[in-house]
Amino acid sequence: MHAVTFSHNGRFTRTRRSRQMLFGLINRPEFDRQLVEHAQKAGAELRTGATVSRVEQHGSAVPDRRTVAVVLQGGETVLARAVVGADGSASRIGAHVGVKVDQVDLGLEAEIPVPETVAEDWKGRVLIDWGPMPGSYGWVFPKGDTLTVGVISARGEGAATKRYLEDFIGRLGLAGFEPSISSGHLTRCRADDSPLSRGRVLVCGDAAGLLEPWTREGISFALRSGRLAGEWAVRIAEAHDAVDARRQALNYAFAVKAGLGVEMSVGKRMLAVFERRPGVFHAALTGFRPAWRAFKEITQGSTTLGELVRGHPLAQRALTALDRRPSPPAQGEVSP
């Protein structure tokens, strides 16, 4: 992708372009398949169709106090010296650890096959639309002859979110094309005091509630926290006693909070401001060169939202000023 079109609930549309690639897109099944292949090459054993019913530590299924028992439906037990829960936002492992969330959002998405003429119009360009409900936005991601169109907003606004998606698709001139897939999902963002481990069990990604609170983006958080979880799972597996295992688990939590946790705290502030003043964000990204440059650097992976705010005094001052500024008196404000 080399271009992004921004709109504010379908209005004030502007496209910004970059000579350098901003990011690439991939279909999720292909992405997951590549992850599995890399894991297998590294020595992992893949088992599909195996549902975890519960996890035990020091329970009846555990013959060794240093071992975790993963009990599958049907009664089979898998023993491990360390377990990483990466089983999504409705995680059974997260429930075992005691993960707590303080932000839940609803995302709705449609995969829409389109003719070549329509696909050509979207080639190399995505769209981001700041939505009608506080904190909501929509997107269009082109993937060859299919457009991924979605919206997200706070849970509890189900009817309004569905209406937003329908209106969004209609505005784009895509209502006449039948989606091949329509789906919905909840994103869950961890509370600040939510645990990241219990005994020899760690959680990462969506299972831990790790995602960017403003955009609700979770893939990069899953990859980065998953790498950390893998590194510390080795250390926990090699721990000689419960005290050492606990120390390594705490070190994992510290590593997550020192990096991703800082980004999440900034993201929560950004979301709070965005909920009140989406027009300011739209005006900045479409008309303020430093804001667009920052967007490019984040999407290209050369910086993160947290690093940007911490490393740039101007960004800190701007966010603080917006934090303190009252909400606009009317809907649809675009300029500060």
Secondary structure, 3 states (H helix, E strand, C coil): CCEEEEEECCEEEEEEECCCCCCCCCCHHHHHHHHHHHHHHCCCCCCCCCCEEEEEECCCCCCCCCCEEEEECCCCEEEECCEEECCCCCCHHHHHHCCCEEEEEEEEEEEEECCHHHHHHHCCEEEEEECCCCCCEEEEEEECCEEEEEEEEECCCHHHHHHHHHHHHHHCCCCCCCCCEEEEEEEEEECCCCCCEECCEEECHHHHCCCCCCCCCCHHHHHHHHHHHHHHHHHHHCCCCHHHHHHHHHHHHHHHHHHHHHHHHHHHHHHHHHHHCHHHHHHHHHHCHHHHHHHHHHHCCCCCHHHHHHHCHHHHHHHHHHHHCCCCCCCCCCCC
